């Protein structure tokens, strides 16, 4: 994490708001953190023993319609996505996204 400037920027965002859990089911959780630029940092956690697909519904973070996504761990744009985003999250893993309009 210390070498990933995009992840550090989420941690040190000037809005100063902590993340909060927006969804939980068994070993799966989704957390969101509003950022100063009106985007949201969203973490999808998988604490299970198997890789599992997880879906983020943009309504859960106050977005509707299309959103731009960026994978902060992979440093890559996912592009505009409509309404929901589904991703395979590795066992004991996390996917960290920046969601913006």
GIZIWO-V726500 format. One record per backbone hydrogen bond with DSSP energy under -1.0 kcal/mol. CO is the residue of the C=O (numbers start at 1). NH is the residue of the N-H. E is the energy in kcal/mol with one decimal. If there is no record, write none. Layout:
BEGIN
{{CO:NH:E} {CO:NH:E}}
END
This chain:
BEGIN
{{1:4:-1.7} {4:8:-2.2} {5:9:-2.1} {6:10:-1.2} {7:11:-1.9} {8:12:-2.4} {10:13:-1.1} {13:16:-1.3} {20:32:-2.5} {23:30:-2.4} {25:28:-2.2} {27:47:-2.7} {28:25:-2.5} {29:45:-3.0} {30:22:-3.0} {30:23:-1.4} {31:43:-2.5} {32:20:-2.5} {33:41:-2.7} {35:38:-1.7} {39:35:-2.7} {40:99:-3.2} {41:33:-2.3} {42:97:-3.3} {43:31:-2.5} {44:95:-1.8} {45:29:-1.9} {52:89:-3.3} {54:87:-2.5} {56:85:-2.0} {57:60:-1.9} {58:61:-1.5} {58:63:-2.5} {59:62:-1.6} {65:83:-2.4} {67:81:-2.7} {68:100:-2.5} {69:78:-2.9} {69:79:-1.3} {70:98:-2.1} {71:75:-1.1} {71:76:-1.6} {76:71:-2.8} {79:69:-1.1} {81:67:-2.4} {82:84:-2.7} {83:58:-2.6} {85:56:-3.1} {87:54:-2.7} {89:52:-2.3} {90:93:-1.8} {93:46:-2.7} {95:44:-2.7} {96:72:-2.6} {97:42:-2.9} {98:70:-1.5} {99:40:-2.4} {100:68:-3.3}}
END
